[in-house]
Amino acid sequence: MQTTWRELVTAIHGMMFGGLFLMTAFAFVMMLYRSLAAEGPAESGEAGRHWDRIYLIVMVLLGWGAVLSGTYVVYPWYRATAPAGVVNLASWPQRLLLSDPHTAGWHELGMEWKEHVAWMAPILMTMAAWVLMRYKEAVEQQRRLRVTVAMFALTGLLATGVAAGFGAWINKKAPVAGGSTIALAQDRK
Amino acid sequence: MKSTEAAIPNGGAGAAILAASVGCFALGILAVAADGSKAAARLLTFYRPTGPLSGVTTTTILIWVAVWVAGNRIWRGRTIAIAKVSALSFAFLVLGLLLTFPPCEDFLLRR
């Protein structure tokens, strides 16, 4: 049972950072919309507020981990230019997608959108988390502020969904692979 | 109820919301610029393996943080009209989203 270094890093980017960010962002948005329907401010003790802060900080760190690992580690492997004369483009995902009109759209629409819109998610979630932590009282008292934060967080979640969805699909069409081989378990004899 | 709401400072929150939306708008503008102009793409290539995306995102972060810090200095501790800030911020956010969507980008660049 083997994988390659690039496959492992791509999995960390997409499944660990991206996947966990998507899940935490979804729960965060649900919590915000639930608070909009609540009759009054939710009562939580000091321990509850402490865990809320830890949750928000972890969510934000996962978001930044996803975009930074994607942009500076995985994306350079994806967009690398194949040397002249190479026929098998399996190690150059962007070139592989563009070489066929039936798959070119995965790059021209999917990756072109994903690579930019993904960055909106951590920006919006950082803002939402910071406002909730720093201005908790104002958020609880001012419905307009709460609605604004919830709408921005929802936009951040949708941006994450677009990035994660296209990322997973593009990696199915033209996987980022290569690098040294890593044995995950002993091969069956 | 209204007087209670008005008494709670929300300026710092407003500054954070506006800055995030300006950051998203800047991301859209820079993405279109890097896609539409070879000179801009070259200028925005801060890290060659990543290409212009490195400059687009780094500049976006710098703009976002600068607007946030400036807005926070001006509005911190104050109570602002959050409805107006929200409306303006949504406008920036929607524009930013549209600018990053490739069909809109192609339309603007007449491709």
Interface residues (C-beta under 8 A of the other chain):
Chain A: V67 T71 Y72 Y75 P76 R79 A80 E108 L109 E112 W113 E115 H116 V117 W119 M120 I123 L124 T126 M127 W130 V131 R134 Y135 E137 A138 V139 Q141 Q142 R144 L145 V147 T148 V149 M151 F152 T155 A159
Chain B: T4 E5 I8 P9 N10 G12 A13 A16 I17 A19 A20 S21 G23 C24 L27 G28 A31 D35 Y47 P49 T50 G51 L53 S54 V56 T57 T60 I61 W64 I82 A83 V85 S86 S89 F90 L93 G96 L97 T100 F101 P102 P103 E105
